[in-house]
Amino acid sequence: MAVRVVIAAGFLLAALIYQHGISGLRNLYIYFGPLCVVGMLNAALPFVLFAYAELTIAAGLTSVIMATAPLWGALVGRLWFKEHLGLSRTLGLLIGFAGVLLLVWHQVSVSVDRLEEAPDPSPILLAILASLVASLMYGISANYTSRYLSQLNPMQIAAGTMLSSAVLLIPFAIVQWPSAPVPWQAWAVVAALGIACTAVAFIVYFHLIATTEPAYAISVMFLVPIFGVLWGVLFLQEEVSLDMLASGSVILIGVLLSTGLLNRLYAKWKNLLRI
């Protein structure tokens, strides 16, 4: 994760200087504190927690849990910034968390059924908890970014948060650096993650936060389970159970309601029918 954010930070800082010159770095110094907070909550800690979780649970399952981030975003907005949710969005939160409980219950049941293979379900529970905490951090950071970093453009936010994430993780990476040589394939994969899945993706993400509400911006997490499960099946030969699909569907329904997207889609559909 440290290598990933270092590559992303280098790419983004180079792009920022190319676009705005050295003067573009000035705001990174002015907003150093808030950028560090977002860097920690939106990259450094979630990345490490998800990596820890995937040592135990499947990538597809992790991606389904990641879809709870909009639920946390709506809840944080309500509790922290007193945003009005209304009946449908409150119901969505309850449905979404019910889906999470179903998902956890299924994973524990699978662990208990396989006592000979995995007598202790605690590693699975810890992995699921780590994924949920990481998703909660995404919800907090989206609201925090919208409230305290609205003066910066998406490129500056992405560069500043990746730089602070790198500074936070580098000491731990040095201490835990592998003794064996790292194969070039691993370097290539981390480089792809750093540039495409982090640097470019975060520019788009922070642009969405700047132009829409945090709850809507973070709704891009809806796509994570679709591709996460798909790549897990295609490249990692992971199995997808009906219980997992059912729990994921309940979570997505809750997210659609809690973010207000279902109401917006319904309103657009009514307008189209009138036309």
Buried (B, 14 or more C-beta within 10 A) or exposed (E): BBBBBBBBBBBBBEBBBEEBEEEBBEBBEEBEEBBBBBBBBBBBBBBBBBBBBBEBBBBBBBBBBBBBBBBBBBBBBBEEEEBEBEEEBBBBBEBBBBBBEBBBEBBBEBBEEEEEEBEEBEBBBBBBBBBBBBBBBBBBBBBBBBEBBEEBBBBBBBBBBBBBBBBBBBEEBEEEEEEEEEEEEEEEEBBEBBBEEBBBBBBEBBBBBBEEBBBBBBBBBBEBBBEBBEBBBEEEEBEBEEBBBBBBEBBBBBBBBBBBBBBEEEEEEEEEEEE
